[in-house]
Amino acid sequence: METPAVESLRAQAESLASLSISHLSPSTRLKLADDQLSVNAYPTESGGVIYVGAPCYRIPAEADLAAIFTVAEQAGIAWLKFDSEAAVIDGLPIFDLQEPEA
């Protein structure tokens, strides 16, 4: 039996996709880690969570991230979780996972 709280919470749900941190350039990874991206982001130990919006609320200044936002918006994804353990997504650029320069 669903309660009103369950129904209300479900109505607020937004989609999230997990993808490899290798889809971000070293400079964008560094900005994510330092919480310096041009869009809303929440750094984690292994990457971070970034808000896209549905529809997209802002185009990132970082070109690599802007390209991913375009695909995410077309897929109906509101949140992106970048993680070193997540899947590599076919069709997205992949960058070397070397340590970003400070």
FIZA-672966 format. One record per atom (N, C-alpha, C): residue in one letter; x, y, z. Coordinates in pm, whole numbers, padded with zeros to 5 digits, always signed. Layout:
% FIZA-672966
AXYZ ...
% end
This chain:
% FIZA-672966
M+00083-00117+00000 M+00000+00000+00000 M+00089+00125+00000 E+00069+00211-00099 E+00146+00334-00107 E+00082+00441-00021 T+00167+00515+00046 T+00121+00627+00128 T+00133+00756+00047 P+00068+00862+00091 P+00085+00990+00021 P+00232+01035+00016 A+00307+01004+00120 A+00448+01042+00122 A+00526+00970+00012 V+00497+00842-00009 V+00564+00765-00113 V+00530+00823-00250 E+00403+00850-00274 E+00360+00908-00401 E+00424+01044-00423 S+00427+01128-00321 S+00486+01261-00333 S+00636+01253-00360 L+00703+01165-00290 L+00846+01149-00311 L+00875+01098-00452 R+00799+01002-00498 R+00816+00949-00633 R+00796+01059-00738 A+00703+01149-00714 A+00678+01259-00807 A+00797+01354-00817 Q+00882+01355-00715 Q+01000+01442-00714 Q+01125+01373-00768 A+01117+01247-00803 A+01233+01171-00848 A+01288+01225-00979 E+01420+01225-00991 E+01489+01265-01114 E+01589+01156-01150 S+01613+01139-01279 S+01701+01033-01325 S+01848+01069-01305 L+01928+00967-01275 L+02072+00980-01254 L+02142+00874-01337 A+02250+00912-01403 A+02331+00816-01477 A+02473+00818-01421 S+02531+00700-01404 S+02670+00689-01360 S+02759+00667-01481 L+02867+00742-01487 L+02962+00725-01597 L+03104+00747-01548 S+03197+00696-01624 S+03338+00700-01586 S+03390+00842-01579 I+03473+00866-01481 I+03538+00996-01466 I+03632+01021-01584 S+03666+00917-01659 S+03755+00932-01775 S+03689+01013-01887 H+03560+01039-01878 H+03492+01122-01977 H+03516+01271-01953 L+03582+01304-01844 L+03617+01443-01815 L+03765+01464-01838 S+03799+01578-01895 S+03940+01612-01917 S+04009+01630-01782 P+04142+01618-01779 P+04212+01639-01652 P+04180+01774-01587 S+04168+01880-01667 S+04139+02011-01607 S+03997+02016-01550 T+03902+01953-01616 T+03765+01950-01563 T+03758+01863-01438 R+03831+01752-01437 R+03836+01668-01315 R+03891+01746-01198 L+03994+01827-01223 L+04052+01908-01115 L+03951+02012-01066 K+03880+02076-01158 K+03777+02173-01118 K+03667+02105-01036 L+03628+01983-01077 L+03527+01909-01001 L+03579+01880-00861 A+03700+01829-00850 A+03757+01796-00719 A+03768+01919-00630 D+03797+02035-00690 D+03811+02160-00614 D+03680+02237-00599 D+03569+02177-00648 D+03437+02241-00644 D+03440+02378-00713 Q+03502+02380-00833 Q+03518+02504-00908 Q+03453+02499-01046 L+03364+02402-01071 L+03298+02393-01201 L+03202+02510-01221 S+03167+02536-01345 S+03076+02645-01379 S+02929+02610-01357 V+02902+02486-01315 V+02766+02439-01289 V+02762+02376-01150 N+02642+02346-01101 N+02628+02286-00968 N+02688+02146-00966 A+02783+02126-00876 A+02851+01998-00864 A+02880+01968-00717 Y+02888+01839-00689 Y+02913+01792-00553 Y+03025+01690-00559 P+03149+01734-00529 P+03264+01643-00538 P+03254+01527-00439 T+03308+01413-00480 T+03320+01296-00393 T+03464+01248-00399 E+03498+01148-00320 E+03634+01095-00321 E+03673+01035-00456 S+03576+00980-00528 S+03610+00912-00654 S+03554+00983-00777 G+03507+01107-00763 G+03451+01180-00876 G+03359+01290-00827 G+03231+01275-00860 G+03135+01375-00814 G+03001+01361-00882 V+02904+01434-00831 V+02769+01435-00886 V+02745+01576-00939 I+02693+01584-01061 I+02672+01712-01127 I+02526+01721-01172 Y+02467+01838-01146 Y+02327+01861-01183 Y+02318+01912-01327 V+02242+01841-01409 V+02216+01881-01547 V+02085+01960-01553 G+01983+01906-01487 G+01849+01963-01495 G+01769+01896-01605 A+01639+01914-01602 A+01552+01856-01705 A+01439+01952-01731 P+01452+02041-01828 P+01560+02052-01926 P+01687+02110-01863 C+01792+02104-01940 C+01923+02153-01895 C+01910+02297-01845 Y+01959+02322-01724 Y+01940+02453-01663 Y+02050+02552-01701 R+02168+02504-01740 R+02279+02591-01777 R+02380+02511-01859 I+02441+02574-01958 I+02546+02509-02037 I+02679+02534-01966 P+02754+02427-01936 P+02882+02445-01867 P+02983+02521-01954 A+03070+02596-01890 A+03179+02664-01959 A+03284+02564-02006 E+03294+02450-01939 E+03391+02346-01974 E+03338+02270-02096 A+03410+02275-02207 A+03363+02217-02334 A+03334+02068-02324 D+03420+01992-02256 D+03398+01848-02244 D+03269+01818-02167 L+03245+01894-02062 L+03124+01874-01982 L+03000+01923-02058 A+03013+02031-02136 A+02900+02081-02216 A+02854+01975-02316 A+02948+01904-02377 A+02913+01799-02473 A+02838+01686-02403 I+02878+01652-02282 I+02811+01547-02206 I+02671+01594-02165 F+02658+01721-02127 F+02526+01775-02092 F+02429+01764-02209 T+02476+01787-02330 T+02391+01777-02449 T+02335+01637-02462 V+02421+01537-02446 V+02377+01398-02455 V+02284+01363-02339 A+02319+01408-02218 A+02237+01379-02100 A+02097+01438-02115 E+02089+01560-02166 E+01958+01622-02184 E+01875+01543-02285 Q+01937+01500-02395 Q+01865+01421-02494 Q+01816+01289-02436 A+01892+01235-02340 A+01856+01108-02277 A+01760+01126-02160 G+01728+01249-02124 G+01638+01274-02012 G+01704+01255-01876 I+01835+01271-01868 I+01910+01253-01744 I+01925+01388-01674 A+01886+01394-01547 A+01893+01519-01470 A+02021+01529-01387 W+02080+01415-01352 W+02201+01413-01269 W+02303+01320-01330 L+02431+01358-01323 L+02541+01274-01369 L+02631+01242-01250 K+02659+01115-01233 K+02751+01073-01127 K+02879+01024-01194 F+02985+01102-01182 F+03115+01064-01237 F+03191+00988-01131 D+03241+00870-01168 D+03307+00783-01072 D+03416+00704-01142 S+03524+00680-01073 S+03636+00604-01131 S+03598+00458-01157 E+03495+00408-01092 E+03452+00269-01108 E+03334+00253-01203 A+03278+00363-01252 A+03158+00356-01336 A+03192+00321-01481 A+03088+00292-01556 A+03101+00247-01694 A+03149+00358-01787 V+03225+00316-01887 V+03261+00403-01998 V+03143+00400-02094 I+03100+00517-02138 I+02982+00528-02224 I+03026+00539-02370 D+02979+00444-02452 D+03011+00446-02595 D+02969+00579-02656 G+03056+00635-02738 G+03024+00757-02809 G+03069+00885-02740 L+03109+00876-02612 L+03161+00994-02543 L+03313+00990-02546 P+03378+01106-02556 P+03525+01109-02554 P+03580+01052-02423 I+03700+00999-02433 I+03769+00944-02316 I+03903+01016-02305 F+03935+01060-02183 F+04060+01129-02157 F+04149+01042-02069 D+04279+01063-02081 D+04376+00992-02000 D+04347+01018-01852 L+04357+00914-01771 L+04328+00928-01629 L+04448+00967-01546 Q+04551+01025-01612 Q+04666+01073-01535 Q+04621+01174-01433 E+04703+01195-01333 E+04669+01293-01230 E+04662+01430-01293 P+04554+01506-01268 P+04547+01640-01324 P+04653+01730-01264 E+04703+01823-01347 E+04803+01917-01299 E+04734+02027-01220 A+04797+02067-01110 A+04739+02171-01025 A+04758+02309-01084 
% end
